[in-house]
Amino acid sequence: MLSKNTLKYLTSLRQKKYRDREEVFVAEGPKLIGDLLDAGLELQQLFTTDPALFSDYAPEIISAVELKKISNQKTPNAAFAVFDRKEAFPLQESGLILALDGVQDPGNLGTIIRLSDWFGVGHIVCTQTTADCYNPKVVQASMGSLARVQLHYLEDLSAWLAQTELPVYGGFMQGEQVYKSSLPTDAVLVMGNEGQGISPKTEAVIATKLSIPNFGTGQESLNVATATAILLSEFKRSIEM
């Protein structure tokens, strides 16, 4: 049975300030928790309604009612874990780096982290206005990829872009058609906010604007995660498998 103090602590982790203070994050569901454990992340606490799950980790068995109280999901999925945040690694300015300028939707950020993992992008640089990568919705949407992709929140993204020796590309509604572009293997790709796109300050230091042509007539724009998937795929197209 969960104590009042434990319940208070676990529910407090829904807020960024408490996650930051404790340097932890939460994950839910056997699949995601298992992936994070397999990736070597340090487990702090583990709770489950099923005694058969994670028996090697001595989880605390709780009721379905208790799980619902601590869960961030509408339909809790059998297990809830608290992990220590992974060790931060320095930004490596080589290969393909993704830069996010104010991507605020947690679901979009989680999907972009998962896409980065799929396409072998190990580092994402972000503005402070980008969603918190340890937001529970981001963690769930990343499907374990958060363990393998390093996010760096910068005070001034445009200043970093201005000093990097890598060529800087950005996703725009108007620009060079990506399908006609010759793209390098080492570069920075900037993606912008869901509603406003890339900010003028960041736009000023982007060398090449890329666009995805619209072959239909019913849509004005693409979701930022969808656009990121297309552009990452094009950057990786030239790599021999």
Secondary structure by P-SEA (a helix, b strand, c coil): cccaaaaaaaaacccaaaaaaacccccccaaaaaaaaaacccccbbbbcccccccccccccccaaaaaaacccccccccccccccccccccccccbbbbbcccccaaaaaaaaaaaaaacccbbbbcccccccccaaaaaaaccccccbbbbbbccaaaaaaccccbbbbbccccccccccccccbbbbbbbcccccccaaaaaaccbbbbbbbcccccccccaaaaaaaaaaaaaccccc
